[in-house]
Amino acid sequence: MLPKGKINRRQFVKGLGGAAIAGIGLPYVIPSLSLGQSGNSPSDKITLGFIGVGIQGSWLLKGFSLQQGCQIAAVCDVDEQKLKRAQNFVNENYTGTGCAAYRDFREVLARPDIDAVVIATPDHWHPVISIEACKAGKDVYCEKALALSVVEARQIVNTARRFGTVFQTGSMQRSDSKFRQACELVRNGFIGQVKSVRLFLGLKLGTSSFPIYPVACDLPAEPAPDVLDWDMWLGPSPWRPYNSIIAPPMDVQGWPHWRDYEDYAGGLMTDWGAHHYDIVQWGLGMDESGPVEIYPEDGKDVKMLTYKYANGTTVVRDDTMQYRSVEFTGTEGTVEVSREFIHATPQSLLRKRVGPEGTHLYKSGNHYANWLDSIRKRQKPVCDVEIGCRSATVCHLGIIAHRLGRPLKWDPVRERFVGDDEADRLLSRPIRSPWKLA
């Protein structure tokens, strides 16, 4: 729970969702090192619940377990094996054995002792769970891409603002000093007027190929494992039979391929694209806006997906680049940045320092700690929900242009295409009953 004397937002939120299953009380779990190092009592800690504990969720679980000032009280997953693994991890690394395990996220949200939730489900679940978490008075950390459609992303923002949610999007490159330095060089004019940006999403992750754009799923039916609630895994997406390529058993190595299919994700466009287009937006100062024109590959004049911003800057997804990186080119120089390096031409650009009157971007050295600190201070984190919405939107605009096979004009203020009802219809998706976004 939050420290005594601090304002707890849930005190002002009426009608807590899932009241029928509220009041499930379990002992707190306290990091064994936290008490010895900080002397904090359990009531000083932000109590967390984790929803989705697959590969990415497990990494987040480990990352947050190392942070001071929080405690993990619950884990949730529709796969019983992944759920048990996560519960065991928490109980083995914290004092006590009080980590509760749930297969329905609503039971986590109904617990009044949980202050915030970490959502690492497949993308198609992000909007429903995020919105319900905000309504239940929880602060939210949600993995990127924020949503599976532009309209859903905006609905998440609107709900988070309505309930005063401290909402961090899991675009961790915002908490990497190399990306911040590159964007500050761009924003402060050290490379001159920005003319173009190139980025490379990469065609492979590990040893398995992932498509740039999502495709329709035509995989054959297989028996669903007993440990998996397949209907709940599908959730708001259309029903289809189970296939292990989409949601493999826990002992299968490598990333699951639900990212390939349009009912669950957006291919590499919303996987790595949510990271790199996010940096493009940051560097161009477009965190509350976006491009105005989108040109899909046509095999003729447009070789790679291209965006144009109102100031004339073009952004090209360039598959010929050597590294999975983002490269800004201006009239006086170039800066290229990835998770491994930051390069500049001329190299002296890297010695430039932003003066007191210059543009200093939000400084965060730890994505987890930044969110936790923002919760305590009731302030926006480094990758606030609006940022996550806008970056996801850029990705989805590219997918829509590719799907229609023609250029599109976009109004980033109205968040609608210009004079294009056909394209507008692709800004949202149907939600399978009984789930809804309200």
Beta strands, then each sheet from edge to edge (+ up, - down):
strand 1: 30-31
strand 2: 46-51
strand 3: 70-76
strand 4: 94-95
strand 5: 100-102
strand 6: 116-119
strand 7: 139-142
strand 8: 167-169
strand 9: 194-199
strand 10: 204-205
strand 11: 208-209
strand 12: 293-295
strand 13: 306-308
strand 14: 314-317
strand 15: 326-330
strand 16: 333-337
strand 17: 342-345
strand 18: 408-411
strand 19: 416-417
sheet 1: 1+ 4-
sheet 2: 5+ 3+ 2+ 6+ 7+ 8+
sheet 3: 17+ 16- 15+ 9- 14- 13+ 12- 18+ 19-
sheet 4: 10+ 11-
end
